[in-house]
Amino acid sequence: MNKVIELLRQLQADSLVLFVKTHNFHWNVRGSDFYQVHSATEEIYENFASMFDDLAERIVQLGEKPVVTLQDALQHSKIKEESKTNFYSKEIFSAIIKDYEYLLENFVALSNLADESKDKTTVAYADEQVAKLQKSLWMLRATQA
């Protein structure tokens, strides 16, 4: 299987695991900044829902099958689930930063692989995600300062 498709599937699976993981943070945050973190995590999980769909559609456009089951998602994802159910904002944002750094690295790799394959559409999508992740990381790190 083509390396671009493999990485698209992995990132699609990652986005689903992150969608669920971020919901866990959203529902189980504690502390005086509950409202702000609750709102921020809602925006984040909505972004992961869009990412999951966008990646699946790109895979289909390339003539392949996307991840369609939770079992497949857990097999393909490099992101670890979070089973804990009580969080404070600092640990939530630290976990999200770590996951965003991982995504950033992989979207850069996707851009490079797609460029080698002359797949300009995937390059453009990956580069757009790189820009979004860089901005999000800047904002999250500023929150942690």
C-alpha positions in Angstrom: 0.0 0.0 0.0 1.1 3.5 -0.8 2.8 5.4 2.1 0.5 8.4 1.5 -2.6 6.3 2.0 -1.0 4.6 5.1 -0.3 7.9 6.7 -3.7 9.3 5.8 -5.4 6.3 7.4 -3.2 6.6 10.5 -4.1 10.3 10.9 -7.7 9.5 10.3 -7.6 6.9 13.1 -5.7 9.3 15.3 -8.3 12.0 14.8 -11.1 9.7 15.9 -9.2 8.6 19.0 -8.5 12.3 19.8 -12.2 13.1 19.2 -13.1 10.7 22.0 -10.2 11.6 24.2 -11.0 15.3 24.0 -14.6 14.6 24.9 -13.3 12.9 28.0 -11.5 16.1 28.9 -14.5 18.1 28.0 -16.9 16.2 30.3 -14.4 15.6 33.2 -12.5 18.9 33.7 -12.6 20.2 37.2 -11.6 23.5 38.7 -12.3 27.2 38.7 -11.6 27.4 35.0 -14.1 24.7 34.1 -16.2 26.9 31.8 -13.2 28.1 29.7 -11.7 24.6 29.4 -15.1 23.1 28.7 -15.6 25.5 25.8 -12.0 25.2 24.5 -12.2 21.4 24.4 -15.6 21.5 22.6 -13.9 23.5 19.8 -11.0 21.1 19.7 -13.2 18.0 19.4 -15.3 19.6 16.7 -12.0 20.2 14.8 -11.2 16.5 15.2 -14.6 15.5 13.8 -13.9 17.6 10.7 -10.4 16.2 10.4 -11.7 12.6 10.6 -14.2 13.3 7.8 -11.7 15.3 5.6 -9.1 12.5 5.9 -11.6 9.8 5.1 -12.9 11.7 2.0 -9.3 12.2 0.8 -8.6 8.5 1.1 -11.8 7.7 -0.9 -10.8 10.3 -3.5 -7.5 8.4 -3.9 -9.4 5.2 -4.6 -8.9 3.5 -1.3 -11.0 2.6 1.8 -10.8 4.8 4.9 -11.0 3.6 8.5 -14.6 2.8 9.2 -14.7 0.9 12.5 -13.5 1.7 16.0 -11.5 -1.5 16.0 -9.6 -0.3 12.9 -9.1 3.1 14.4 -7.6 1.7 17.5 -5.3 -0.6 15.4 -4.1 2.3 13.1 -3.9 5.1 15.7 -0.6 6.0 17.4 -2.5 8.2 19.9 -3.3 6.5 23.2 -6.7 6.6 24.7 -7.3 8.3 28.1 -9.2 6.2 30.6 -8.8 8.6 33.5 -12.0 10.7 34.3 -10.9 13.6 36.4 -8.7 16.4 35.1 -7.5 19.9 35.8 -6.8 22.3 32.9 -3.0 22.2 33.2 -2.9 18.4 32.6 -5.5 18.6 29.8 -3.6 21.3 27.9 -0.3 19.4 28.5 -1.8 16.3 26.9 -3.3 18.2 24.0 0.0 19.9 23.4 1.8 16.5 23.2 -0.9 15.2 20.8 -0.7 18.3 18.7 3.1 18.0 18.5 2.7 14.4 17.3 0.0 15.5 14.7 2.3 18.4 13.5 5.2 16.0 12.9 2.9 13.6 11.0 1.2 16.3 8.8 4.7 17.6 7.9 5.6 14.0 6.9 2.4 13.6 5.0 3.1 16.8 3.1 6.6 15.6 2.2 5.3 12.1 1.1 2.5 13.6 -0.9 4.9 16.0 -2.6 7.2 13.1 -3.6 4.1 11.5 -5.1 3.1 14.7 -6.9 -0.2 14.7 -5.0 -0.8 18.5 -4.8 -4.2 18.2 -3.2 -2.9 16.1 -0.2 0.1 18.5 0.1 -2.3 21.5 0.3 -4.5 19.8 2.9 -1.4 18.7 5.0 0.1 22.2 4.8 -3.2 23.7 5.9 -3.2 21.4 8.9 0.4 22.3 9.7 -0.5 26.0 9.8 -3.5 25.3 12.1 -1.5 23.1 14.4 1.4 25.6 14.7 -1.1 28.4 15.6 -2.9 26.1 18.1 0.4 25.0 19.7 1.5 28.7 20.1 -1.8 29.5 21.8 -1.8 26.4 24.1 1.8 27.0 25.1 1.0 30.6 26.0 -1.8 29.3 28.2 0.7 27.1 30.0 3.2 29.8 30.6 
